[in-house]
């Protein structure tokens, strides 16, 4: 058995070897069968999802107005820097796994622990955000059929509910939300489903991706037709001014565009799936940048078209809702009522899949960390019949359900964006470290314009973090302090790496194909 590192610093930055990670993942040889167009379509399928259906409205209503279109460009550029760094890591380290595994192999155990904590925000809270959006679309669809859920049970605790930009009134009194019941229930239901075991086939995933893309295509085509029929009036009414005057504190103006970029950034989470396919690319040096940058450009154009139609058809102030697309399609007119219902159904199907996949991803990260000894072993305990990490799945389900039921979607979304941006910054830093520590390591793909690209990735991620509200940053700092304390109290003392006890075999938990990142 290897001797234990002597100092705290040595223990904190102990790293897994590539051989160790290969033994743990037991990954098989992958066939290089993906061309550049395969990678581009993979990226588009993974990126387009809940973000555009859920977060765009609040970004426009509260911060950027019609100029939210420019916010998508800024967020897409930040993702491009990080995506190229992901591509280099995935083509250099012959291991499977998330950013947690990359961090453990390059920067060491302590950074991997922090990455695991950040991924709780990226996956766990993202599932809560999507669940709140799912709730909004379900409530809107049921109302179309005359089924009304009491408004008090459709929003975060203590929030005055709004409709058309004004407080919702019932019998002359403002309605204050008690609890978001639909969002809570969908999280708990999907947690139970994951406990029993869900195997999502590639065909099912492809169908869901097709539904999401079709919904947006229908929205763009019909909305665009309506807009072009009276473009001058719509622009004069809702796009004047295009960039509303800055009112301070990240509200409108250029500051508002940047603040909104940190919000709509949520809509791009998922592009990492392209980088993780590096071992299956026919020509990584040529195909990886095409797939990553190409999918980001395609999605940015689609997002800008959606944002343009949304802000042209309805006043941007009325879009601060969990279901902005539903609000806009309802404005199409009575003759398009059938399409409005169809789009809402499509959005609900897509959002359900996203919540499921995000919760699944979070349970597997907890499972991996528990197997590494960084979390209690109970989180890696597998059900004897269903072969799923059932205890950890129930914990994830409860956390996401409570967050979705009680907290405001904007706060949840900001926390998700901060966690993801911090994780991306660490990935960019990992590239710089690995270039210096192992310059001769074979790389299937190398970041262009090194070290400018990873440096810009780090700086742009950190900048967008600074644009979120101060109270969210304070919560984030407390969260990190708690995570660090937990590492020294439990993680360092029980780490398998510290005791040279890395596990070689993992219990079979079944397969869950399809992209893990799908927002």
C-alpha positions in Angstrom: 0.0 0.0 0.0 1.3 3.4 -0.9 2.4 5.6 2.0 0.0 8.4 3.0 1.0 11.9 1.9 2.7 13.7 4.8 1.3 17.2 4.5 -2.2 18.6 4.3 -1.4 20.3 1.0 -0.1 17.0 -0.5 -3.3 15.3 0.6 -5.5 18.0 -0.8 -3.9 17.9 -4.2 -3.3 14.2 -4.5 -4.4 13.2 -8.0 -5.8 10.0 -9.6 -3.7 8.5 -12.3 -5.2 7.9 -15.7 -4.8 4.2 -15.1 -6.9 4.4 -11.9 -9.7 6.2 -13.6 -9.6 3.8 -16.5 -9.9 0.8 -14.1 -12.9 2.5 -12.3 -14.8 3.4 -15.5 -14.0 0.1 -17.2 -14.6 1.9 -20.5 -14.4 0.0 -23.7 -12.6 1.0 -26.9 -14.8 3.4 -28.8 -15.1 3.4 -32.5 -14.3 6.7 -34.3 -17.5 7.0 -36.3 -18.7 10.6 -35.7 -18.1 13.1 -38.5 -18.3 16.9 -38.1 -22.0 17.0 -39.0 -22.8 14.3 -36.5 -21.1 16.3 -33.8 -22.9 19.5 -34.8 -26.3 17.8 -34.7 -25.4 16.1 -31.3 -24.6 19.6 -29.9 -27.8 21.2 -31.2 -29.9 18.3 -29.7 -28.2 18.6 -26.4 -28.2 22.4 -26.1 -31.8 23.2 -27.2 -34.0 22.4 -24.2 -35.4 23.9 -21.1 -33.3 27.1 -21.1 -35.0 28.7 -24.0 -38.5 27.7 -22.7 -37.9 28.9 -19.2 -35.2 31.6 -18.6 -35.5 33.9 -21.6 -38.6 35.7 -20.4 -37.2 36.9 -17.1 -33.9 37.9 -18.7 -35.8 40.2 -21.1 -38.4 41.4 -18.6 -36.0 42.3 -15.8 -32.7 43.1 -17.4 -32.3 43.5 -21.2 -35.6 44.1 -22.8 -35.5 43.3 -26.6 -31.7 43.4 -26.4 -31.8 40.0 -24.8 -30.9 38.9 -28.3 -27.4 40.3 -27.8 -27.2 38.6 -24.4 -27.4 35.2 -26.3 -24.4 36.3 -28.4 -22.3 37.1 -25.2 -23.3 33.8 -23.5 -22.6 31.8 -26.6 -19.1 33.3 -26.9 -18.3 32.4 -23.3 -19.5 28.9 -23.9 -17.2 28.7 -27.0 -14.1 29.4 -24.9 -15.1 26.8 -22.3 -16.2 24.3 -25.0 -12.8 24.3 -26.7 -11.1 23.6 -23.4 -13.5 20.7 -22.7 -12.6 19.4 -26.2 -8.9 19.3 -25.4 -9.4 17.6 -22.0 -11.7 14.9 -23.5 -9.3 14.2 -26.3 -6.2 14.2 -24.0 -7.4 12.2 -21.0 -8.5 8.7 -22.1 -11.1 8.5 -19.4 -14.9 8.7 -19.3 -16.7 11.0 -16.9 -17.6 14.5 -16.1 -15.6 17.6 -15.2 -15.3 16.0 -11.7 -13.2 13.2 -13.2 -11.1 15.7 -15.2 -10.4 17.8 -12.1 -9.5 14.7 -10.0 -7.0 13.7 -12.7 -5.4 17.1 -13.2 -5.8 19.5 -10.3 -6.3 17.0 -7.5 -8.7 15.8 -5.0 -9.7 19.1 -3.3 -10.5 20.8 -6.6 -12.4 17.7 -7.6 -14.4 18.0 -4.4 -15.2 21.6 -5.2 -16.2 20.6 -8.7 -18.5 18.0 -7.3 -20.2 20.7 -5.2 -20.5 23.0 -8.2 -22.0 20.2 -10.2 -24.7 20.0 -7.5 -25.7 23.5 -8.6 -25.3 22.7 -12.3 -27.5 19.6 -12.2 -29.5 19.5 -9.0 -30.7 23.1 -9.0 -31.0 23.1 -12.8 -33.5 20.3 -12.4 -35.4 22.5 -10.0 -35.4 25.4 -12.4 -36.7 23.2 -15.2 -39.4 21.7 -12.9 -40.7 25.3 -12.1 -40.8 25.9 -15.9 -42.6 22.6 -16.4 -45.1 23.7 -13.7 -45.8 26.9 -15.6 -46.5 25.2 -18.9 -48.7 22.5 -17.2 -50.8 25.2 -15.4 -51.2 27.1 -18.6 -52.2 24.0 -20.6 -54.7 22.9 -18.0 -56.2 26.4 -17.9 -56.8 26.0 -21.7 -59.1 23.1 -20.9 -60.8 24.8 -18.0 -58.9 23.1 -15.3 -57.5 25.7 -12.9 -55.0 25.0 -10.2 -55.4 27.5 -7.3 -52.8 30.2 -8.0 -51.5 30.1 -4.4 -50.1 26.6 -5.2 -48.3 27.6 -8.5 -45.5 29.8 -7.3 -42.6 30.2 -4.7 -43.4 30.9 -1.1 -44.3 34.5 -0.4 -44.1 35.8 -3.9 -46.9 38.1 -5.2 -48.0 36.4 -8.4 -48.0 38.4 -11.6 -49.9 38.2 -14.8 -49.4 40.4 -17.9 -46.8 42.4 -15.9 -49.2 43.3 -13.1 -50.1 41.6 -9.8 -52.7 38.9 -10.1 -55.9 39.8 -8.3 -58.6 37.4 -7.0 -61.7 39.1 -5.5 -59.8 42.4 -5.5 -56.9 41.1 -3.4 -53.4 40.3 -4.6 -52.5 36.6 -4.7 -49.4 35.5 -2.7 -48.0 32.1 -3.5 -47.7 29.5 -0.8 -46.1 26.6 -2.6 -45.4 25.4 -6.2 -47.2 22.1 -5.9 -46.9 20.9 -9.6 -43.1 21.5 -9.6 -42.7 19.6 -6.3 -44.8 16.7 -7.5 -42.9 16.2 -10.8 -39.6 16.1 -9.0 -40.8 13.5 -6.5 -42.5 11.4 -9.2 -39.4 11.3 -11.4 -37.2 10.5 -8.4 -39.4 7.4 -7.8 -39.1 6.5 -11.5 -35.3 6.7 -11.3 -35.3 4.5 -8.2 -37.2 1.8 -10.0 -34.8 2.2 -13.0 -35.2 4.0 -16.3 -33.5 3.1 -19.4 -34.0 5.8 -22.0 -33.2 4.4 -25.5 -31.5 6.4 -28.1 -34.7 6.3 -30.2 -36.8 7.8 -27.4 -34.2 10.5 -26.8 -34.1 11.3 -30.6 -37.9 11.6 -30.6 -37.8 14.0 -27.6 -35.1 16.1 -29.3 -37.2 16.2 -32.4 -40.3 17.3 -30.4 -38.3 20.2 -28.8 -36.9 21.4 -32.1 -40.2 21.1 -33.8 -41.9 23.2 -31.1 -39.4 25.9 -31.5 -39.6 25.7 -35.4 -43.4 26.0 -35.2 -43.1 29.0 -32.8 -40.6 30.7 -35.1 -42.5 30.1 -38.3 -46.0 31.1 -37.1 -44.7 33.9 -34.8 -42.5 35.2 -37.6 -45.5 35.2 -40.0 -47.6 37.2 -37.5 -44.7 39.6 -36.9 -44.0 40.2 -40.6 -47.7 40.9 -41.3 -47.3 44.1 -39.2 -43.6 44.5 -38.5 -43.6 48.4 -38.3 -46.3 48.6 -35.7 -44.8 45.8 -33.6 -41.3 47.4 -33.7 -42.8 50.8 -32.8 -44.8 49.4 -29.9 -42.5 46.8 -28.3 -39.0 47.5 -29.7 -38.7 51.2 -29.1 -36.2 51.5 -27.6 -34.4 48.3 -28.5 -32.0 48.8 -25.5 -34.0 50.3 -22.7 -32.3 53.0 -20.6 -30.1 51.8 -17.8 -32.0 52.2 -14.5 -29.1 50.8 -12.4 -28.2 47.6 -10.7 -28.0 45.5 -13.9 -31.4 46.7 -15.1 -31.3 47.5 -18.8 -28.7 49.3 -20.8 -25.3 47.6 -21.5 -25.1 46.4 -17.9 -28.5 44.8 -18.3 -27.4 43.0 -21.5 -24.5 41.5 -19.6 -26.6 40.6 -16.6 -29.1 38.9 -18.9 -26.2 37.0 -20.5 -25.6 35.3 -17.1 -29.3 34.3 -17.1 -29.6 33.0 -20.7 -26.3 31.2 -20.2 -28.6 28.6 -18.7 -29.9 27.9 -22.2 -26.5 26.7 -23.4 -25.8 24.2 -20.7 -25.3 21.0 -22.7 -22.7 21.9 -25.3 -20.2 19.9 -23.2 -21.7 16.8 -24.7 -20.0 17.5 -27.9 -16.6 17.6 -26.2 -17.1 14.3 -24.4 -17.6 12.6 -27.8 -13.9 13.4 -28.7 -12.9 9.8 -28.5 -15.5 8.9 -31.2 -14.7 11.7 -33.6 -13.2 10.6 -36.9 -10.8 13.6 -37.0 -10.8 15.4 -33.6 -8.5 18.2 -34.6 -10.8 19.2 -37.5 -14.2 18.0 -36.3 -14.3 19.0 -32.6 -14.1 22.8 -33.2 -16.6 22.5 -36.0 -19.1 20.6 -33.8 -18.7 22.9 -30.8 -18.6 26.2 -32.5 -21.1 25.2 -35.2 -23.7 24.0 -32.7 -23.3 27.1 -30.6 -23.7 29.3 -33.7 -26.8 27.4 -34.9 -28.4 27.5 -31.4 -27.5 31.2 -30.9 -29.3 32.0 -34.2 -32.4 29.9 -33.2 -32.4 31.6 -29.7 -32.1 35.1 -31.2 -35.1 34.4 -33.5 -37.2 33.1 -30.6 -36.2 36.1 -28.5 -37.0 38.5 -31.3 -40.5 37.1 -31.8 -41.2 37.0 -28.1 -40.3 40.6 -27.5 -42.0 41.8 -30.7 -45.3 40.2 -30.0 -45.8 41.0 -26.4 -44.3 43.8 -24.1 -41.1 42.5 -22.6 -42.3 43.4 -19.1 -45.0 40.7 -19.3 -42.4 37.9 -19.8 -41.2 37.5 -16.2 -43.0 34.1 -15.9 -41.8 30.5 -15.8 -43.6 29.8 -19.2 -42.8 32.8 -21.5 -43.3 30.8 -24.7 -46.8 29.9 -23.5 -47.5 33.6 -22.8 -46.5 34.5 -26.4 -48.3 31.7 -28.2 -51.5 32.7 -26.3 -51.1 36.1 -28.0 -51.2 34.5 -31.5 -55.0 34.8 -31.5 -58.0 32.5 -31.3 -57.3 31.0 -34.8 -54.0 29.6 -33.5 -55.4 28.1 -30.3 -54.8 24.6 -31.5 -51.1 25.4 -32.1 -50.8 27.0 -28.7 -51.9 23.8 -27.1 -49.6 21.7 -29.3 -46.6 23.9 -28.4 -47.4 23.6 -24.7 -47.7 19.8 -24.9 -44.4 19.6 -26.8 -42.7 21.9 -24.2 -44.0 19.8 -21.3 -42.7 16.5 -22.9 -39.3 18.1 -23.5 -39.1 19.6 -20.0 -40.1 16.3 -18.4 -37.2 14.6 -20.1 -34.8 17.3 -19.1 -35.7 17.1 -15.4 -35.3 13.3 -15.5 -31.9 13.5 -17.2 -30.6 16.2 -14.9 -31.7 14.3 -11.8 -30.1 11.1 -13.2 -26.8 12.9 -13.8 -26.8 14.3 -10.2 -27.4 10.9 -8.7 -24.5 9.4 -10.7 -22.1 12.2 -9.6 -23.0 11.5 -5.9 -22.6 7.8 -6.6 -19.1 8.3 -8.1 -18.0 10.6 -5.2 -19.3 8.0 -2.7 -17.3 5.3 -4.4 -14.3 7.5 -4.2 -14.9 7.8 -0.4 -15.5 11.5 -0.6 -19.2 11.1 0.4 -20.6 8.5 2.8 -20.8 5.0 1.3 -24.6 4.9 1.8 -24.8 7.1 -1.3 -23.2 4.4 -3.4 -25.5 1.6 -2.0 -27.4 -0.1 -4.9 -30.9 -1.5 -4.6 -30.7 -5.3 -4.8 -33.6 -5.6 -7.2 -33.6 -2.4 -9.2 -29.8 -1.9 -9.4 -30.1 1.8 -8.8 -28.5 4.0 -6.1 -31.9 4.4 -4.4 -30.9 6.2 -1.2 -29.0 8.9 -3.1 -31.8 9.1 -5.7 -34.3 9.9 -3.0 -32.0 12.5 -1.5 -31.6 14.2 -4.9 -35.3 14.0 -5.5 -36.1 15.6 -2.2 -33.5 18.4 -2.6 -34.7 19.3 -6.1 -38.4 19.0 -5.1 -38.1 21.3 -2.1 -36.0 23.9 -4.1 -38.6 23.8 -6.9 -41.5 24.0 -4.5 -40.4 26.9 -2.3 -37.9 29.0 -4.1 -38.1 31.6 -6.9 -37.1 30.5 -10.4 -34.8 33.5 -10.8 -32.8 32.8 -7.7 -32.6 29.1 -8.6 -31.5 29.9 -12.1 -28.8 32.4 -10.9 -27.4 29.8 -8.6 -27.3 27.3 -11.4 -25.5 29.7 -13.7 -23.0 30.7 -11.0 -22.2 27.0 -10.3 -21.8 26.2 -13.9 -19.7 29.2 -14.7 -17.4 28.4 -11.9 -17.1 24.8 -13.1 -16.3 26.0 -16.6 -13.6 28.3 -15.2 -12.0 25.3 -13.5 -12.1 23.3 -16.7 -10.2 26.1 -18.5 -7.7 26.2 -15.7 -7.2 22.4 -16.0 -6.1 22.9 -19.6 -3.5 25.4 -18.6 -2.3 23.2 -15.8 -2.1 20.1 -18.0 -0.2 22.0 -20.7 2.4 23.0 -18.1 2.6 19.7 -16.2 2.4 17.3 -19.1 3.4 19.2 -22.3 4.3 16.0 -24.2 1.0 14.2 -23.4 -0.6 13.2 -26.8 -3.6 15.5 -27.6 -6.2 14.6 -30.1 -7.4 18.2 -30.1 -5.5 21.3 -28.9 -7.1 24.5 -27.9 -6.4 27.1 -30.6 -4.6 30.4 -29.6 -3.3 28.9 -26.4 -3.0 30.3 -23.7 -5.3 33.2 -24.8 -8.4 31.0 -25.3 -8.4 29.3 -21.8 -7.5 32.6 -20.2 -10.4 34.3 -21.9 -12.6 31.4 -20.8 -11.6 31.9 -17.2 -12.0 35.7 -17.2 -15.3 35.7 -19.1 -16.8 33.1 -16.7 -15.7 35.1 -13.7 -17.0 38.3 -15.2 -20.5 36.8 -15.7 -20.5 35.5 -12.1 -20.0 39.1 -10.9 -23.1 40.2 -12.7 -25.5 38.2 -10.6 -27.2 39.7 -7.6 -25.2 40.2 -4.4 -27.4 38.0 -2.3 -26.9 35.1 -4.7 -23.1 35.6 -4.5 -23.3 35.6 -0.7 -25.2 32.4 -0.8 -22.7 31.0 -3.2 -19.8 31.9 -0.9 -21.6 30.3 2.1 -22.2 27.2 -0.1 -18.5 26.9 -1.0 -17.4 27.5 2.6 -19.7 24.7 3.8 -18.4 22.5 1.0 -14.8 23.1 2.0 -15.6 22.5 5.7 -17.3 19.2 4.8 -14.2 18.1 2.8 -11.9 18.6 5.8 -14.4 17.0 8.2 -15.3 14.0 6.1 -13.9 13.9 2.5 -10.2 14.0 3.3 -10.4 11.6 6.2 -12.3 9.0 4.2 -10.9 9.4 0.7 -10.0 6.1 -0.9 -7.2 7.8 -2.8 -5.6 8.8 0.5 -5.6 5.1 1.6 -4.8 3.6 -1.7 -8.2 1.8 -1.8 -9.6 2.8 -5.1 -12.4 0.5 -6.1 -12.1 -1.4 -9.4 -15.6 -2.6 -9.9 -18.9 -0.8 -9.8 -22.2 -2.5 -9.4 -24.3 -2.6 -12.5 -26.9 0.2 -12.4 -28.2 -0.2 -15.9 -27.8 2.1 -18.8 -29.3 5.6 -19.4 -28.1 6.5 -22.9 -28.5 9.9 -24.3 -26.9 13.2 -23.3 -26.5 13.9 -19.6 -26.4 17.6 -20.2 -29.8 18.6 -21.6 -31.1 22.0 -20.8 
